Each structure stands twice: as C-alpha cells, then as structure tokens.
Amino acid sequence: MVIRKHDLFNIEQFERQQAEKQEQSRRQQRSGNENKDESYASDTSTPVRSWNLFLDTDSIVNDLKAGGFTNRQSEIVMNLVKESTKTKMYWVHTEMAPKVDIENNNYLFKAARNELEVEVTNSREIALMDLQNSSILLKRLINGLFDEMSTKIQLNDDTIKIELSQFKHENNLRQRNLEMKNTDLNNRIISELMSGLRSNIEQFRWELTRAGIFAIMFIAVLLLSAWRSITNKNKAQKKENEVKSTTVGRQNMSELYNKQIAPVQERTDEYIKDPTIESVTNYTITREDGGR
C-alpha cells in the first residue's frame, strides 16, 4: 500500500531519508550504463524487486500466443510491458512513500494533533477564563456606570422639576399681572368708547332730526307742487275740452249752414240785385248769427 507523501514531523527521520536518497543517487552514478534491472535490484531500500509478484509474464505471453501473436512478438510485447512497469514502479517509489513511513507520519501526526488539541483546549479554557473575568469586570463597570447614570438622571429630574415649578409660578404671576393690566386697559377703552359713542349718538340724533325735518318739508313741497301740477293739468284739460267742444259745435254749425243755408243763399244771390230782397237777406243773416 502506497499513498502520496506527507511532510515529516520528525526531523531525524527527514535527515535519514535525505541520506538514503543521496546514497541511492551515488549508487546510480557508479552503475553507469548497467541494466536497469540490476540498478533497481542493487538498491535494497526500494521495493522494485516485488514487481513480478503482481505481474505474471508467463500467463501474459501464453495469452498473447493464444490471441494470434508469434512467440517473438509475444516476448517483445512482454518486454515492453516489463519496461513500462519498471519505469512506473520507479516513479511510484520516488514519488510515493512506503506504508511504514506513512504509519510513522500518522503516529507523529496524531501525537501532534493531540498536543495541539491539548494546547487548543488549554488556550480555550484560558481564553474563556479571561473572557469571564473581563465580562465580570465589564459587568461591574457597567453596573457602576448605570448607578452613576441613574443618580445623575434622578438629580437632573429633580432639578428639572424644581425649575419647572419655579417657571410655572413665575408664569402664573406674570399672567395675573397681564390680566390685571388687560382689565384696566379694557375698562379704560370701554369708558373712552362709551363717552365717544354717547357724543356721537347725540350728534347723530340731532342730525337725524334735522334731516327728518328737512325731509318732511321737502315731501310737503313735493306734495304741494304735485297738487298744483295736477290742478293745472285738470284746468288745462277742461279748457281743452271746452275748446274742442266749441270747435266741434262750430264745425257742426258750418255743416248745417252749408246744408241748409247754402241753397237759400244761392237763391238769394239771384235777388241780390234787387234792393228789397237784399235788405231781407241781411235781416235773416243777422238773426241767425244772434241765435248762435
């Protein structure tokens, strides 16, 4: 079983591994151009010699022959597989660590882990103790600050209440003084307004009476003038009616005259030349005019 290398925790093992690697490199330089199989076998610290335990070359050659390969071809293929397997095993040996080193590293890792756990738990307990102590100190400090703040707040409340009570008392006194001044001013203003209003009312009363008298006189004058105008209109209308009646009568008389007297006048015109007849007509005309 091989897995990926881990960093060594033990310095002695690391130095020992470095010495083995240096010795291996020296042996490889001495061997020079020897076969790789001999170089891998000469290195006692490597497990390359165990590659034939999990690679059966005889069975692989027989399988190749049964598959249609010749004996020469199957041997060549087997040699190629062996070479590739050797290179891979060498790479695995150089890049991977053996199980013993892994177990050692695991043991060292567990020991270091336990030590770290112990140190972490101790440091955690110490940190918790420090935090508890600091929390206790903070609580004491906060309690002290809270007590101090509460006392200051209480003092401030008391001072604010006293100042408010003083301010209210002063405001009440000022308000009373202002109310007294306001009442005095109101009384003065009311008295002055009442005196002024009385004088204005008397003056307005006299003006109203004077205006009423003038209005009554003006109405009387208007009534008299209206009565006169109405009487004058009635008189004028009567005169117009009389004139109209006279004109109508004259028109009627003229019509009667034209109807009745005109033929008589025509007849008399014939006798105008006769002096006797002219005297008679003049007499009748004068008589008719007198009857009108």
NUZALUM-887959 format. One record per residue (C-alpha): residue number from 1; chain; x, y, z. Coordinates in steps of 0.001 Angstrom, whole numbers, plus 524288, in hexadecimal, padded with zeros to 5 digits. Layout:
// NUZALUM-887959
<pt resi="NUM" chain="A" xx="X" yy="Y" zz="Z"/>
...
//
This chain:
// NUZALUM-887959
<pt resi="1" chain="A" xx="80000" yy="80000" zz="80000"/>
<pt resi="2" chain="A" xx="805B6" yy="80D06" zz="7FBAF"/>
<pt resi="3" chain="A" xx="7FFE6" yy="81A98" zz="7FC9E"/>
<pt resi="4" chain="A" xx="8044F" yy="8286D" zz="7FA14"/>
<pt resi="5" chain="A" xx="80F89" yy="82D8D" zz="80277"/>
<pt resi="6" chain="A" xx="80CE0" yy="83684" zz="80DE8"/>
<pt resi="7" chain="A" xx="815F0" yy="8400E" zz="8145F"/>
<pt resi="8" chain="A" xx="81D69" yy="83997" zz="81F5D"/>
<pt resi="9" chain="A" xx="81B7F" yy="83E3B" zz="82D0D"/>
<pt resi="10" chain="A" xx="827E3" yy="837C8" zz="8323B"/>
<pt resi="11" chain="A" xx="834A6" yy="83E5E" zz="82E6C"/>
<pt resi="12" chain="A" xx="83CFD" yy="83221" zz="830A1"/>
<pt resi="13" chain="A" xx="834D1" yy="82A32" zz="82739"/>
<pt resi="14" chain="A" xx="83582" yy="83501" zz="81D38"/>
<pt resi="15" chain="A" xx="84479" yy="83547" zz="81E32"/>
<pt resi="16" chain="A" xx="84509" yy="82683" zz="81D34"/>
<pt resi="17" chain="A" xx="83CAC" yy="826BA" zz="810F5"/>
<pt resi="18" chain="A" xx="84542" yy="83122" zz="80AE7"/>
<pt resi="19" chain="A" xx="85179" yy="828C6" zz="80D94"/>
<pt resi="20" chain="A" xx="84B05" yy="81CFC" zz="8071E"/>
<pt resi="21" chain="A" xx="847B5" yy="8250C" zz="7FB16"/>
<pt resi="22" chain="A" xx="855AD" yy="829EB" zz="7FA0B"/>
<pt resi="23" chain="A" xx="85AE2" yy="81BF6" zz="7FB2D"/>
<pt resi="24" chain="A" xx="8516A" yy="81768" zz="7F0B4"/>
<pt resi="25" chain="A" xx="855EE" yy="82221" zz="7E76B"/>
<pt resi="26" chain="A" xx="86437" yy="81E4F" zz="7E9AC"/>
<pt resi="27" chain="A" xx="86144" yy="81010" zz="7E69F"/>
<pt resi="28" chain="A" xx="85A5F" yy="813D9" zz="7DA21"/>
<pt resi="29" chain="A" xx="86641" yy="81BEA" zz="7D5F4"/>
<pt resi="30" chain="A" xx="86F55" yy="8104F" zz="7D89A"/>
<pt resi="31" chain="A" xx="86722" yy="806B6" zz="7D0D9"/>
<pt resi="32" chain="A" xx="86825" yy="80F75" zz="7C4B2"/>
<pt resi="33" chain="A" xx="862F2" yy="80869" zz="7B8C3"/>
<pt resi="34" chain="A" xx="85F06" yy="7FBCD" zz="7BFAB"/>
<pt resi="35" chain="A" xx="851D0" yy="7F5B7" zz="7BDB4"/>
<pt resi="36" chain="A" xx="84688" yy="7FBF9" zz="7C4CF"/>
<pt resi="37" chain="A" xx="842D4" yy="7EF10" zz="7CAE4"/>
<pt resi="38" chain="A" xx="85000" yy="7EE12" zz="7D1B7"/>
<pt resi="39" chain="A" xx="84F96" yy="7FC34" zz="7D60A"/>
<pt resi="40" chain="A" xx="84217" yy="7FA58" zz="7DBE3"/>
<pt resi="41" chain="A" xx="84636" yy="7ED79" zz="7E26E"/>
<pt resi="42" chain="A" xx="852A6" yy="7F370" zz="7E832"/>
<pt resi="43" chain="A" xx="84A78" yy="7FD84" zz="7EF5A"/>
<pt resi="44" chain="A" xx="84622" yy="7F5D1" zz="7FB80"/>
<pt resi="45" chain="A" xx="83DC8" yy="800DB" zz="80096"/>
<pt resi="46" chain="A" xx="834B9" yy="800AE" zz="7F4A7"/>
<pt resi="47" chain="A" xx="8296F" yy="7F71C" zz="7F2F6"/>
<pt resi="48" chain="A" xx="82B35" yy="7F5F7" zz="7E400"/>
<pt resi="49" chain="A" xx="82EF1" yy="7E79E" zz="7E576"/>
<pt resi="50" chain="A" xx="820EA" yy="7E49B" zz="7E8C1"/>
<pt resi="51" chain="A" xx="81B6B" yy="7E867" zz="7DB56"/>
<pt resi="52" chain="A" xx="81B2B" yy="7DA0F" zz="7D6DE"/>
<pt resi="53" chain="A" xx="8124E" yy="7D68B" zz="7E24A"/>
<pt resi="54" chain="A" xx="80684" yy="7DD46" zz="7DBEF"/>
<pt resi="55" chain="A" xx="80AAD" yy="7DBA4" zz="7CD74"/>
<pt resi="56" chain="A" xx="80A44" yy="7CD80" zz="7C81D"/>
<pt resi="57" chain="A" xx="81255" yy="7CE46" zz="7BB97"/>
<pt resi="58" chain="A" xx="81082" yy="7BFE1" zz="7B7EA"/>
<pt resi="59" chain="A" xx="801AF" yy="7C0BD" zz="7B7E7"/>
<pt resi="60" chain="A" xx="80217" yy="7CD88" zz="7B05A"/>
<pt resi="61" chain="A" xx="80B1D" yy="7C75D" zz="7A5D4"/>
<pt resi="62" chain="A" xx="80227" yy="7BB89" zz="7A4BF"/>
<pt resi="63" chain="A" xx="7F64E" yy="7C46C" zz="7A353"/>
<pt resi="64" chain="A" xx="7FD34" yy="7CBFA" zz="79881"/>
<pt resi="65" chain="A" xx="800AA" yy="7BF49" zz="79170"/>
<pt resi="66" chain="A" xx="7F2AD" yy="7BAB4" zz="792A9"/>
<pt resi="67" chain="A" xx="7EE4E" yy="7C7C1" zz="78D21"/>
<pt resi="68" chain="A" xx="7F615" yy="7C5C4" zz="78076"/>
<pt resi="69" chain="A" xx="8035F" yy="7CB81" zz="783A5"/>
<pt resi="70" chain="A" xx="80FCC" yy="7C414" zz="780E6"/>
<pt resi="71" chain="A" xx="8194C" yy="7C060" zz="78B61"/>
<pt resi="72" chain="A" xx="822A2" yy="7CB6C" zz="787A6"/>
<pt resi="73" chain="A" xx="817AE" yy="7D579" zz="7872D"/>
<pt resi="74" chain="A" xx="8123C" yy="7D120" zz="7943B"/>
<pt resi="75" chain="A" xx="81FC8" yy="7D1FE" zz="79A8D"/>
<pt resi="76" chain="A" xx="821E1" yy="7DFAA" zz="794D5"/>
<pt resi="77" chain="A" xx="814AE" yy="7E41D" zz="79A10"/>
<pt resi="78" chain="A" xx="817D6" yy="7DE08" zz="7A73E"/>
<pt resi="79" chain="A" xx="824F6" yy="7E50B" zz="7A7C3"/>
<pt resi="80" chain="A" xx="81E51" yy="7F1EC" zz="7A49B"/>
<pt resi="81" chain="A" xx="81472" yy="7EFA6" zz="7AF6E"/>
<pt resi="82" chain="A" xx="81F6B" yy="7EC33" zz="7B8CA"/>
<pt resi="83" chain="A" xx="82709" yy="7F888" zz="7B556"/>
<pt resi="84" chain="A" xx="81B1A" yy="80126" zz="7B6D8"/>
<pt resi="85" chain="A" xx="817C9" yy="7FA64" zz="7C3B0"/>
<pt resi="86" chain="A" xx="825A5" yy="7FC60" zz="7C8C7"/>
<pt resi="87" chain="A" xx="8254C" yy="80AE2" zz="7C551"/>
<pt resi="88" chain="A" xx="81821" yy="80C65" zz="7CBE6"/>
<pt resi="89" chain="A" xx="81CDB" yy="80536" zz="7D7FD"/>
<pt resi="90" chain="A" xx="828DF" yy="80DAF" zz="7D87D"/>
<pt resi="91" chain="A" xx="82043" yy="819DD" zz="7D744"/>
<pt resi="92" chain="A" xx="8175D" yy="81494" zz="7E1E3"/>
<pt resi="93" chain="A" xx="82307" yy="811FD" zz="7EAB3"/>
<pt resi="94" chain="A" xx="828A6" yy="81F8D" zz="7E898"/>
<pt resi="95" chain="A" xx="81BB3" yy="826CC" zz="7E973"/>
<pt resi="96" chain="A" xx="8149F" yy="81E92" zz="7F3A8"/>
<pt resi="97" chain="A" xx="817E8" yy="81AD5" zz="80189"/>
<pt resi="98" chain="A" xx="81774" yy="80D15" zz="80750"/>
<pt resi="99" chain="A" xx="80D95" yy="8088D" zz="81151"/>
<pt resi="100" chain="A" xx="81756" yy="80908" zz="81CAC"/>
<pt resi="101" chain="A" xx="81A40" yy="81757" zz="81A41"/>
<pt resi="102" chain="A" xx="80BC8" yy="819FE" zz="8190A"/>
<pt resi="103" chain="A" xx="80904" yy="81335" zz="825E5"/>
<pt resi="104" chain="A" xx="81415" yy="81A98" zz="82C4B"/>
<pt resi="105" chain="A" xx="80F20" yy="8273D" zz="826B4"/>
<pt resi="106" chain="A" xx="80166" yy="823A7" zz="82AFD"/>
<pt resi="107" chain="A" xx="8062C" yy="820F7" zz="838BE"/>
<pt resi="108" chain="A" xx="80DAD" yy="82DA6" zz="838F4"/>
<pt resi="109" chain="A" xx="8020A" yy="834B2" zz="83356"/>
<pt resi="110" chain="A" xx="7F901" yy="82F0D" zz="83DB0"/>
<pt resi="111" chain="A" xx="802A8" yy="832A6" zz="84857"/>
<pt resi="112" chain="A" xx="803E2" yy="84058" zz="84311"/>
<pt resi="113" chain="A" xx="7F533" yy="840FF" zz="841C5"/>
<pt resi="114" chain="A" xx="7F37C" yy="83CBD" zz="84FE2"/>
<pt resi="115" chain="A" xx="7FD64" yy="846B8" zz="85442"/>
<pt resi="116" chain="A" xx="7F67C" yy="850F6" zz="84C3E"/>
<pt resi="117" chain="A" xx="7E960" yy="84CD4" zz="851D4"/>
<pt resi="118" chain="A" xx="7EEEF" yy="84DC3" zz="85F90"/>
<pt resi="119" chain="A" xx="7F4C6" yy="85B06" zz="85C9A"/>
<pt resi="120" chain="A" xx="7E850" yy="85F89" zz="855EB"/>
<pt resi="121" chain="A" xx="7DFE3" yy="85AE6" zz="86146"/>
<pt resi="122" chain="A" xx="7E921" yy="86144" zz="86AF5"/>
<pt resi="123" chain="A" xx="7E96B" yy="86DD1" zz="8632A"/>
<pt resi="124" chain="A" xx="7DAB9" yy="86D17" zz="861AC"/>
<pt resi="125" chain="A" xx="7D8E2" yy="86B3E" zz="8703A"/>
<pt resi="126" chain="A" xx="7E25D" yy="8762C" zz="872E0"/>
<pt resi="127" chain="A" xx="7DB5D" yy="87EC9" zz="868F9"/>
<pt resi="128" chain="A" xx="7CE49" yy="87B35" zz="86F07"/>
<pt resi="129" chain="A" xx="7D36F" yy="87E73" zz="87C72"/>
<pt resi="130" chain="A" xx="7D8A2" yy="88B51" zz="87751"/>
<pt resi="131" chain="A" xx="7CBB6" yy="88E0E" zz="870C2"/>
<pt resi="132" chain="A" xx="7C459" yy="88ABD" zz="87D1E"/>
<pt resi="133" chain="A" xx="7CD2B" yy="8937A" zz="88507"/>
<pt resi="134" chain="A" xx="7CBFD" yy="89E5F" zz="87B0E"/>
<pt resi="135" chain="A" xx="7BD2B" yy="89C7B" zz="87A89"/>
<pt resi="136" chain="A" xx="7BCB5" yy="89D48" zz="88965"/>
<pt resi="137" chain="A" xx="7C4E1" yy="8A9A5" zz="88901"/>
<pt resi="138" chain="A" xx="7BC52" yy="8AF24" zz="87E33"/>
<pt resi="139" chain="A" xx="7B015" yy="8ABD2" zz="885DC"/>
<pt resi="140" chain="A" xx="7B5A0" yy="8B299" zz="891CF"/>
<pt resi="141" chain="A" xx="7B96B" yy="8BE41" zz="8898E"/>
<pt resi="142" chain="A" xx="7AC15" yy="8BE87" zz="88304"/>
<pt resi="143" chain="A" xx="7A530" yy="8BD58" zz="89010"/>
<pt resi="144" chain="A" xx="7AD51" yy="8C88A" zz="8956D"/>
<pt resi="145" chain="A" xx="7AA90" yy="8D0B4" zz="88972"/>
<pt resi="146" chain="A" xx="79C24" yy="8CD38" zz="88A30"/>
<pt resi="147" chain="A" xx="79B84" yy="8D111" zz="8988A"/>
<pt resi="148" chain="A" xx="7A2AE" yy="8DDB6" zz="895B7"/>
<pt resi="149" chain="A" xx="799E1" yy="8E075" zz="88A25"/>
<pt resi="150" chain="A" xx="78D9F" yy="8DD80" zz="891FB"/>
<pt resi="151" chain="A" xx="791F4" yy="8E6B6" zz="89CC5"/>
<pt resi="152" chain="A" xx="79505" yy="8F156" zz="892D1"/>
<pt resi="153" chain="A" xx="78804" yy="8EF33" zz="88C16"/>
<pt resi="154" chain="A" xx="780EF" yy="8EFF0" zz="89928"/>
<pt resi="155" chain="A" xx="78815" yy="8FC83" zz="89C94"/>
<pt resi="156" chain="A" xx="78502" yy="9021B" zz="88F36"/>
<pt resi="157" chain="A" xx="776BE" yy="8FE55" zz="890BA"/>
<pt resi="158" chain="A" xx="7761F" yy="904D6" zz="89E05"/>
<pt resi="159" chain="A" xx="77CA6" yy="91135" zz="89908"/>
<pt resi="160" chain="A" xx="773D7" yy="9116E" zz="88D07"/>
<pt resi="161" chain="A" xx="767BB" yy="90FCD" zz="8957D"/>
<pt resi="162" chain="A" xx="76C21" yy="91ACB" zz="89E94"/>
<pt resi="163" chain="A" xx="76F14" yy="923B9" zz="89319"/>
<pt resi="164" chain="A" xx="76207" yy="92060" zz="88CD5"/>
<pt resi="165" chain="A" xx="75ABD" yy="92351" zz="89955"/>
<pt resi="166" chain="A" xx="761EB" yy="9305B" zz="89A93"/>
<pt resi="167" chain="A" xx="75F42" yy="9336E" zz="88C74"/>
<pt resi="168" chain="A" xx="750C9" yy="93028" zz="88E06"/>
<pt resi="169" chain="A" xx="74FF0" yy="938D0" zz="89A1E"/>
<pt resi="170" chain="A" xx="75687" yy="9440C" zz="892F9"/>
<pt resi="171" chain="A" xx="74DB2" yy="94218" zz="88752"/>
<pt resi="172" chain="A" xx="741C5" yy="94233" zz="89007"/>
<pt resi="173" chain="A" xx="7461F" yy="94EEE" zz="89631"/>
<pt resi="174" chain="A" xx="748EE" yy="954E7" zz="888F3"/>
<pt resi="175" chain="A" xx="73BDA" yy="95029" zz="883E8"/>
<pt resi="176" chain="A" xx="734BB" yy="95634" zz="88F70"/>
<pt resi="177" chain="A" xx="73BCA" yy="9631D" zz="88D69"/>
<pt resi="178" chain="A" xx="73891" yy="962B1" zz="87EF1"/>
<pt resi="179" chain="A" xx="72A51" yy="95F92" zz="881E7"/>
<pt resi="180" chain="A" xx="72982" yy="96B0F" zz="88B4F"/>
<pt resi="181" chain="A" xx="72FA6" yy="97400" zz="88134"/>
<pt resi="182" chain="A" xx="72675" yy="96EC3" zz="876E4"/>
<pt resi="183" chain="A" xx="71A8E" yy="97141" zz="87F84"/>
<pt resi="184" chain="A" xx="71F29" yy="97F24" zz="8822E"/>
<pt resi="185" chain="A" xx="7216D" yy="98186" zz="873C3"/>
<pt resi="186" chain="A" xx="7143A" yy="97BA5" zz="8705F"/>
<pt resi="187" chain="A" xx="70D69" yy="98446" zz="87A4C"/>
<pt resi="188" chain="A" xx="7145E" yy="99051" zz="87542"/>
<pt resi="189" chain="A" xx="7118E" yy="98CE0" zz="86725"/>
<pt resi="190" chain="A" xx="70348" yy="989FD" zz="86A2F"/>
<pt resi="191" chain="A" xx="701A5" yy="996BE" zz="871AB"/>
<pt resi="192" chain="A" xx="7080A" yy="99E8C" zz="866D0"/>
<pt resi="193" chain="A" xx="6FFF5" yy="9978B" zz="85C89"/>
<pt resi="194" chain="A" xx="6F36A" yy="99996" zz="8642C"/>
<pt resi="195" chain="A" xx="6F629" yy="9A81C" zz="865DE"/>
<pt resi="196" chain="A" xx="6F984" yy="9A983" zz="85788"/>
<pt resi="197" chain="A" xx="6EDC1" yy="9A177" zz="8539A"/>
<pt resi="198" chain="A" xx="6E4A6" yy="9A9BC" zz="85BF5"/>
<pt resi="199" chain="A" xx="6E965" yy="9B634" zz="855BF"/>
<pt resi="200" chain="A" xx="6E892" yy="9B007" zz="84849"/>
<pt resi="201" chain="A" xx="6DAF8" yy="9AAC7" zz="84B31"/>
<pt resi="202" chain="A" xx="6D625" yy="9B825" zz="84F9A"/>
<pt resi="203" chain="A" xx="6DC0B" yy="9BE7E" zz="843BB"/>
<pt resi="204" chain="A" xx="6D647" yy="9B413" zz="83AF6"/>
<pt resi="205" chain="A" xx="6C8FB" yy="9B5D2" zz="84185"/>
<pt resi="206" chain="A" xx="6C90F" yy="9C467" zz="83F07"/>
<pt resi="207" chain="A" xx="6CD36" yy="9C20B" zz="8311B"/>
<pt resi="208" chain="A" xx="6C265" yy="9B804" zz="82F5E"/>
<pt resi="209" chain="A" xx="6B820" yy="9C149" zz="834B8"/>
<pt resi="210" chain="A" xx="6BD0C" yy="9CC37" zz="82C0F"/>
<pt resi="211" chain="A" xx="6BD30" yy="9C333" zz="82062"/>
<pt resi="212" chain="A" xx="6AF64" yy="9BE94" zz="823D1"/>
<pt resi="213" chain="A" xx="6AA5C" yy="9CC81" zz="82482"/>
<pt resi="214" chain="A" xx="6B0A7" yy="9CFC3" zz="81792"/>
<pt resi="215" chain="A" xx="6AB0F" yy="9C352" zz="811BC"/>
<pt resi="216" chain="A" xx="69D63" yy="9C682" zz="816A5"/>
<pt resi="217" chain="A" xx="69E5A" yy="9D432" zz="81132"/>
<pt resi="218" chain="A" xx="6A371" yy="9CEF9" zz="80446"/>
<pt resi="219" chain="A" xx="6985C" yy="9C518" zz="803B1"/>
<pt resi="220" chain="A" xx="68E7F" yy="9CFD1" zz="806A5"/>
<pt resi="221" chain="A" xx="69427" yy="9D82F" zz="7FBE8"/>
<pt resi="222" chain="A" xx="693B5" yy="9CCC2" zz="7F2AE"/>
<pt resi="223" chain="A" xx="68596" yy="9CA07" zz="7F65A"/>
<pt resi="224" chain="A" xx="681C8" yy="9D83F" zz="7F458"/>
<pt resi="225" chain="A" xx="688BB" yy="9D8D8" zz="7E76C"/>
<pt resi="226" chain="A" xx="68262" yy="9CC19" zz="7E342"/>
<pt resi="227" chain="A" xx="67517" yy="9D117" zz="7E77F"/>
<pt resi="228" chain="A" xx="67720" yy="9DDAB" zz="7DFFD"/>
<pt resi="229" chain="A" xx="67BA2" yy="9D67F" zz="7D402"/>
<pt resi="230" chain="A" xx="66FEC" yy="9CD78" zz="7D4B5"/>
<pt resi="231" chain="A" xx="66681" yy="9D8E3" zz="7D640"/>
<pt resi="232" chain="A" xx="66CFD" yy="9E016" zz="7CB12"/>
<pt resi="233" chain="A" xx="66BFC" yy="9D3FE" zz="7C2AB"/>
<pt resi="234" chain="A" xx="65DAC" yy="9D27F" zz="7C61A"/>
<pt resi="235" chain="A" xx="65B17" yy="9E0C6" zz="7C2AF"/>
<pt resi="236" chain="A" xx="66284" yy="9DF94" zz="7B5F2"/>
<pt resi="237" chain="A" xx="65B39" yy="9D32F" zz="7B2A6"/>
<pt resi="238" chain="A" xx="64E28" yy="9D9DB" zz="7B583"/>
<pt resi="239" chain="A" xx="65204" yy="9E544" zz="7ACE4"/>
<pt resi="240" chain="A" xx="65636" yy="9DBF0" zz="7A241"/>
<pt resi="241" chain="A" xx="6494E" yy="9D4CA" zz="7A378"/>
<pt resi="242" chain="A" xx="641D5" yy="9E19F" zz="7A2B1"/>
<pt resi="243" chain="A" xx="649CA" yy="9E5D7" zz="796F7"/>
<pt resi="244" chain="A" xx="6478D" yy="9D8C8" zz="79098"/>
<pt resi="245" chain="A" xx="638F0" yy="9D9BE" zz="79364"/>
<pt resi="246" chain="A" xx="63854" yy="9E773" zz="78DA5"/>
<pt resi="247" chain="A" xx="63FE1" yy="9E356" zz="78194"/>
<pt resi="248" chain="A" xx="63726" yy="9D793" zz="77FDE"/>
<pt resi="249" chain="A" xx="62B02" yy="9E01F" zz="78133"/>
<pt resi="250" chain="A" xx="63025" yy="9E9BC" zz="77768"/>
<pt resi="251" chain="A" xx="6334A" yy="9DECA" zz="76E10"/>
<pt resi="252" chain="A" xx="62581" yy="9D992" zz="76FCF"/>
<pt resi="253" chain="A" xx="61FA8" yy="9E6FA" zz="76DDF"/>
<pt resi="254" chain="A" xx="627D4" yy="9E905" zz="761C3"/>
<pt resi="255" chain="A" xx="6235A" yy="9DC02" zz="75C83"/>
<pt resi="256" chain="A" xx="61523" yy="9DF7C" zz="75F61"/>
<pt resi="257" chain="A" xx="61751" yy="9EC71" zz="75961"/>
<pt resi="258" chain="A" xx="61CEC" yy="9E65E" zz="74D55"/>
<pt resi="259" chain="A" xx="611C3" yy="9DCB3" zz="74C80"/>
<pt resi="260" chain="A" xx="6065D" yy="9E598" zz="74FAC"/>
<pt resi="261" chain="A" xx="60A76" yy="9F391" zz="74D58"/>
<pt resi="262" chain="A" xx="612F8" yy="9F18C" zz="74149"/>
<pt resi="263" chain="A" xx="60763" yy="9EEBD" zz="7384F"/>
<pt resi="264" chain="A" xx="60016" yy="9FA2A" zz="73E3A"/>
<pt resi="265" chain="A" xx="60BEF" yy="A02A8" zz="73BE2"/>
<pt resi="266" chain="A" xx="60C9F" yy="9FE29" zz="72DED"/>
<pt resi="267" chain="A" xx="5FEC1" yy="A01D2" zz="72C57"/>
<pt resi="268" chain="A" xx="600C2" yy="A0EE6" zz="73297"/>
<pt resi="269" chain="A" xx="60C75" yy="A11A5" zz="729FD"/>
<pt resi="270" chain="A" xx="60330" yy="A1293" zz="71EF7"/>
<pt resi="271" chain="A" xx="5FBC8" yy="A1D1B" zz="725D1"/>
<pt resi="272" chain="A" xx="6079B" yy="A24AF" zz="72A38"/>
<pt resi="273" chain="A" xx="60605" yy="A2E50" zz="71FC2"/>
<pt resi="274" chain="A" xx="5F899" yy="A317F" zz="72521"/>
<pt resi="275" chain="A" xx="5FA17" yy="A3AFC" zz="7309A"/>
<pt resi="276" chain="A" xx="5EE21" yy="A3644" zz="73776"/>
<pt resi="277" chain="A" xx="5F25C" yy="A286F" zz="73761"/>
<pt resi="278" chain="A" xx="60036" yy="A2C0B" zz="73C2A"/>
<pt resi="279" chain="A" xx="5FA83" yy="A329E" zz="7482A"/>
<pt resi="280" chain="A" xx="5F2B3" yy="A2696" zz="74B48"/>
<pt resi="281" chain="A" xx="5FE96" yy="A1D8A" zz="74A2B"/>
<pt resi="282" chain="A" xx="606EC" yy="A261D" zz="752C1"/>
<pt resi="283" chain="A" xx="5FC47" yy="A25DD" zz="75CC7"/>
<pt resi="284" chain="A" xx="5FBC3" yy="A16EA" zz="75CAC"/>
<pt resi="285" chain="A" xx="60A82" yy="A157A" zz="75D8C"/>
<pt resi="286" chain="A" xx="60B80" yy="A1E4E" zz="76927"/>
<pt resi="287" chain="A" xx="600C5" yy="A16F8" zz="76F87"/>
<pt resi="288" chain="A" xx="60749" yy="A09FA" zz="76DA4"/>
<pt resi="289" chain="A" xx="6141B" yy="A0F28" zz="7732F"/>
<pt resi="290" chain="A" xx="60D10" yy="A13B9" zz="77F2C"/>
<pt resi="291" chain="A" xx="60750" yy="A0654" zz="7817E"/>
<pt resi="292" chain="A" xx="61487" yy="A002A" zz="78120"/>
//
